[in-house]
Amino acid sequence: MNALQRTPLRDFHAAHGARLVDFAGWEMPVQYRSILEEHKAVRRAAGLFDVSHMGEVDVRGAQAAEFLDHLVTNDVSKLYPGRVLYSPMCQEDGGTVDDLLVYMRGAEDYFLCINAGNIAKDLAWIRAQAERLDVTITDRSADYALLAVQGPRAAEIVQGLTGAKLGLLANYHFCEGTVAGTHCIISRTGYTGEDGFELYHAAAEAPALAEALLAAGAPHGLELAGLGARDSLRLEAGYPLYGHELAADISPLTAGLGWTVKLGKARPCVGHAALSREKTEGAARAVRFFRTGDRRIVRADTAVNAGEGGPVVGRVLSGTLSPVLNEAIGSVLVETSAADGPLTVDIRGTAIALQRVKPPFVPLRRT
């Protein structure tokens, strides 16, 4: 068995009482005190997350913009220095390779953040698409650590440690600056639906920066938060997770992310023909979000029926207990013909009706 990879904060997590688990080959904190309390802390004040397992990639060269516009489904030509773009990238058949963030530093200088479990696969795919183009792809994943501060008090916590004017940094923008003496790329994106910042910085400086953020944030209600709260927060916000709402067999259109698929842009993306057909003819399946009015969690891969006792028409993609709603929520992939009709799941012999919801599930400061 291969040893689990560790972020530069592994010892920090252990010292703060984290329960460490295997996540996509990484030893990561699933929780510290409790998932429920960490989730509530982020909605109420702020949480500090270690997301250093994410991958970082430099894309540079005279054809960098042209290449990226072909690589991803969203429109890279709309970027300008300091702007961040969320986008899927697709296979030729329209299935999703991954979803990622594209940062524009300059006309020939971009930076990608990709999902931890997909780093090797994504790099192979990106390099294959870049062949014969004037572009250089550099894996920077080992160079960076990444901390995220998320919650309604995130701005005041981080602002107390930096001279950067965070009030001027709009959503999905970034700048560079020093935070608690550490040089960072300061990004205002996030995965919880709350306001927040991601701090990309040199791996060796991660423990000192984490301790500084924790100390500065404690009077404001900041708590350490693990992967468990990260998942329940993103699901309450209605955000997709690769391998669940997006996958090699789930296109962005099927996932309900049509706003990220710009079929009319100047440089057609990989998968353009398949996505155009799906847009015109409609998808055979659809992703829907649900709540149940019941506390019993509906687990991933549970069969979904068309009404009580009806035929199986799909499966559950994600499921958790919403700490805010105090009921089970989740997402399903079902046949389009059944997507807007009655849907049920069986939990230990009881048929539970799925009540469709257009996310977010709870009022958020950012959606």
C-alpha positions in Angstrom: 0.0 0.0 0.0 1.3 3.4 -0.9 1.9 5.9 1.9 -0.5 8.8 2.1 0.7 12.1 0.9 0.8 14.9 3.5 0.4 18.6 3.3 2.9 20.9 5.1 0.3 21.2 7.9 0.0 17.6 8.8 1.7 18.1 12.2 -0.3 21.3 12.8 -3.5 19.2 12.4 -2.4 16.5 14.7 -1.3 19.1 17.4 -4.8 20.6 17.2 -6.6 17.3 17.7 -7.7 16.6 14.1 -9.1 13.3 13.1 -7.0 12.4 10.0 -8.3 10.3 7.2 -7.4 9.2 3.7 -8.8 11.6 1.1 -7.8 11.0 -2.5 -4.5 9.6 -1.3 -3.8 12.5 1.1 -3.8 12.3 4.9 -6.3 15.1 5.7 -8.3 16.3 8.7 -12.0 15.3 8.4 -12.8 17.1 11.6 -11.4 18.7 14.8 -14.2 19.2 17.4 -17.2 18.1 15.3 -18.4 18.5 11.8 -21.6 20.0 13.0 -19.9 22.7 15.1 -17.3 23.5 12.4 -20.1 23.9 9.8 -22.0 26.2 12.1 -18.9 28.2 12.9 -18.4 29.0 9.2 -22.0 30.1 8.8 -21.8 32.2 12.0 -18.3 33.6 11.9 -15.4 31.9 10.1 -13.5 28.6 9.5 -9.9 27.9 8.6 -9.4 25.1 6.1 -6.2 23.5 4.9 -6.7 22.8 1.1 -3.0 22.4 0.4 -3.7 19.1 -1.3 -5.1 21.0 -4.3 -3.0 21.2 -7.4 -1.4 24.3 -8.9 -0.2 24.7 -12.5 1.5 27.6 -14.3 0.5 28.1 -18.0 2.8 30.5 -19.8 3.6 31.4 -23.3 2.5 33.4 -26.4 -0.4 31.0 -27.0 -1.4 30.6 -23.4 -4.8 32.4 -23.7 -5.6 30.6 -27.0 -4.7 27.3 -25.4 -6.8 27.8 -22.3 -9.8 29.0 -24.2 -9.6 25.7 -26.1 -9.0 23.7 -23.0 -12.0 24.9 -20.9 -15.7 25.4 -21.6 -15.9 28.9 -20.1 -14.6 32.0 -22.0 -11.0 32.8 -21.0 -11.0 35.8 -23.4 -13.1 37.7 -20.8 -10.3 37.5 -18.2 -8.0 40.4 -17.3 -5.1 40.5 -14.9 -6.3 39.9 -11.4 -9.5 38.1 -12.5 -10.4 34.4 -11.7 -12.6 32.2 -13.8 -14.4 29.0 -12.8 -14.7 26.4 -15.5 -15.0 22.7 -16.3 -12.8 21.2 -18.9 -14.3 18.4 -21.0 -13.4 15.3 -23.0 -14.4 15.1 -26.7 -17.6 13.3 -25.7 -18.6 16.2 -23.4 -17.9 14.3 -20.2 -16.0 16.3 -17.5 -12.3 15.9 -17.0 -12.3 18.2 -14.0 -13.5 21.6 -12.8 -10.9 24.2 -12.0 -10.0 27.9 -11.5 -8.1 29.9 -14.0 -6.2 32.9 -12.7 -4.9 35.5 -15.2 -1.7 37.2 -14.0 -0.8 38.7 -17.5 -1.3 38.3 -21.2 1.0 35.3 -21.4 0.9 34.2 -17.7 -1.9 32.1 -16.2 -2.3 30.0 -13.1 -4.6 27.0 -12.6 -6.0 25.4 -9.4 -7.1 21.8 -10.0 -8.6 19.1 -7.8 -6.4 17.1 -5.5 -7.5 13.6 -6.7 -7.1 14.6 -10.3 -3.6 16.2 -10.4 -1.8 13.5 -12.3 -4.7 12.9 -14.7 -5.3 16.6 -15.3 -1.7 17.3 -16.0 -1.5 14.5 -18.5 -4.7 15.8 -20.2 -3.5 19.5 -20.2 -0.1 18.6 -21.6 -1.7 16.5 -24.3 -3.9 19.4 -25.4 -0.9 21.8 -25.4 1.2 19.8 -27.9 2.5 21.9 -30.8 1.5 25.1 -29.1 3.8 27.9 -27.8 2.9 27.3 -24.2 4.7 25.9 -21.2 2.9 23.8 -18.5 4.6 23.6 -15.1 3.4 21.6 -12.2 3.7 23.9 -9.1 1.7 21.7 -6.7 4.6 20.8 -4.4 5.7 24.5 -4.1 2.4 25.8 -2.7 0.4 25.4 0.5 -3.1 26.8 0.4 -5.2 28.0 3.4 -8.8 29.2 3.1 -10.6 31.4 5.5 -14.4 31.3 4.9 -17.3 32.9 6.7 -19.0 36.3 7.3 -16.0 37.5 9.4 -13.3 36.3 7.1 -12.6 39.8 5.7 -11.9 41.4 9.0 -9.8 38.5 10.2 -7.5 38.5 7.2 -7.5 42.3 6.9 -6.0 42.5 10.3 -2.9 40.6 9.1 -2.3 42.4 5.7 -1.8 45.8 4.2 -3.6 44.7 1.0 -6.9 46.5 0.6 -9.3 43.6 0.7 -12.4 45.8 0.4 -11.2 46.6 -3.1 -10.9 42.9 -4.0 -14.2 41.8 -5.7 -15.5 38.3 -5.8 -13.5 36.0 -8.1 -10.5 38.4 -8.2 -7.1 38.1 -6.7 -4.0 40.2 -5.7 -0.6 39.6 -4.2 0.4 40.8 -0.8 1.9 39.8 2.6 -0.3 38.2 5.2 1.2 37.8 8.7 4.7 38.3 7.1 4.1 35.6 4.4 3.9 36.5 0.7 0.6 35.2 -0.7 -1.6 35.2 -3.7 -4.8 36.4 -2.1 -7.9 35.1 -3.9 -11.5 36.0 -3.1 -13.3 32.8 -4.2 -14.5 30.0 -2.0 -16.4 26.8 -1.8 -18.9 27.4 1.0 -21.2 30.1 -0.3 -19.8 32.5 2.3 -17.3 35.3 1.8 -13.8 34.2 2.1 -10.2 34.2 0.9 -7.7 31.6 -0.3 -4.0 32.2 0.5 -1.5 30.5 -1.8 1.9 30.7 -0.3 5.3 28.8 0.0 4.8 25.4 1.5 7.5 25.9 4.2 5.6 28.9 5.6 2.3 27.2 6.0 2.5 26.3 9.8 3.5 29.8 10.8 0.7 31.4 8.7 -1.9 28.9 10.0 -1.0 29.7 13.6 -1.1 33.4 12.9 -4.6 33.2 11.3 -5.9 31.0 14.1 -4.7 33.4 16.7 -6.0 36.5 14.9 -9.3 34.8 14.2 -10.0 33.4 17.6 -11.5 36.6 19.1 -13.8 36.7 16.0 -15.1 33.1 16.4 -12.8 31.5 13.9 -12.5 27.7 14.2 -10.4 25.1 12.5 -12.6 23.2 10.0 -12.0 19.9 8.2 -13.2 18.1 5.1 -16.5 17.0 6.7 -17.7 20.6 7.2 -16.2 21.5 3.8 -18.5 19.0 2.1 -21.7 19.8 4.0 -21.1 23.5 3.4 -20.6 23.1 -0.3 -23.7 20.9 -0.6 -25.8 23.5 1.3 -24.5 26.0 -1.2 -25.4 23.7 -4.1 -21.8 23.6 -5.5 -20.6 20.5 -7.5 -17.9 18.2 -6.3 -15.9 16.3 -9.0 -16.7 12.6 -8.8 -20.2 13.4 -7.7 -22.2 16.1 -9.5 -19.5 16.3 -12.2 -17.7 13.2 -13.6 -16.3 11.7 -16.8 -19.8 10.6 -17.6 -21.6 13.8 -16.4 -21.2 16.8 -18.7 -21.5 20.4 -17.3 -24.8 20.7 -19.1 -26.2 17.6 -17.4 -24.9 19.0 -14.1 -26.9 22.2 -14.6 -23.7 24.3 -15.2 -24.8 25.6 -18.6 -23.6 29.1 -17.6 -20.1 27.8 -17.7 -20.4 26.4 -21.3 -19.8 29.2 -23.8 -20.5 27.5 -27.1 -20.4 30.7 -29.1 -16.9 31.8 -28.0 -14.2 32.5 -30.6 -12.1 29.4 -29.8 -14.3 26.3 -29.5 -13.4 24.1 -26.5 -12.6 20.4 -26.4 -15.9 18.6 -26.6 -17.7 21.5 -28.4 -19.5 19.2 -30.9 -20.8 16.9 -28.2 -21.9 19.7 -26.0 -23.6 21.5 -28.9 -25.6 18.3 -29.6 -26.6 18.0 -26.0 -27.6 21.6 -25.9 -29.8 21.2 -29.0 -31.2 17.8 -28.4 -31.4 17.8 -24.6 -29.5 15.6 -22.1 -30.7 12.0 -21.4 -30.1 12.6 -17.7 -30.2 15.5 -15.3 -28.7 16.5 -11.9 -31.3 17.6 -9.4 -30.9 18.7 -5.7 -33.3 17.6 -3.0 -34.3 17.9 0.7 -36.3 15.3 2.5 -37.9 16.8 5.7 -36.2 13.8 7.4 -33.0 13.5 9.3 -32.0 10.2 7.8 -29.0 10.8 5.5 -29.5 9.6 1.9 -26.2 8.1 0.9 -24.4 8.4 -2.4 -25.2 5.6 -4.9 -28.7 4.9 -3.3 -31.1 4.0 -6.1 -33.7 6.6 -7.0 -37.2 5.5 -7.9 -39.9 7.3 -10.0 -42.4 7.5 -7.1 -43.0 5.0 -4.4 -42.6 1.5 -5.8 -41.8 2.9 -9.2 -38.9 1.9 -11.5 -35.3 2.9 -10.8 -34.6 6.1 -12.7 -31.2 7.2 -11.3 -29.0 7.3 -8.3 -27.9 9.6 -5.5 -24.7 11.6 -6.1 -24.2 13.4 -2.8 -26.0 13.2 0.5 -25.6 14.7 4.0 -27.4 16.2 6.9 -27.8 20.0 6.6 -26.8 21.4 10.0 -28.8 24.6 9.2 -32.0 22.9 8.0 -31.6 19.9 10.3 -32.7 17.5 7.6 -31.1 15.4 4.9 -30.2 17.1 1.6 -28.4 15.9 -1.5 -28.2 15.6 -5.2 -29.3 12.9 -7.7 -28.6 12.0 -11.3 -31.9 10.8 -12.9 -33.4 10.2 -16.3 -34.5 13.5 -17.7 -38.0 12.2 -18.4 -38.4 11.5 -14.7 -36.4 14.5 -13.3 -39.4 16.7 -12.6 -41.8 14.0 -11.4 -42.1 12.3 -8.0 -38.8 10.7 -6.8 -38.3 8.5 -3.8 -35.5 6.5 -2.2 -35.7 3.5 0.1 -34.0 3.8 3.5 -34.1 0.6 5.5 -37.5 -0.3 4.1 -39.0 3.2 4.3 -39.8 5.2 1.1 -38.6 8.7 1.5 -39.8 11.4 -0.9 -37.3 13.7 -2.4 -38.4 17.3 -2.5 -36.6 19.1 -5.3 -34.8 22.3 -4.4 -33.1 25.0 -6.5 -29.9 25.7 -4.5 -28.6 27.2 -2.4 -30.5 25.4 0.4 -30.0 28.3 2.8 -29.6 32.0 2.4 -26.0 32.7 1.7 -23.8 35.8 1.5 -22.4 34.6 -1.8 -23.8 32.1 -4.2 
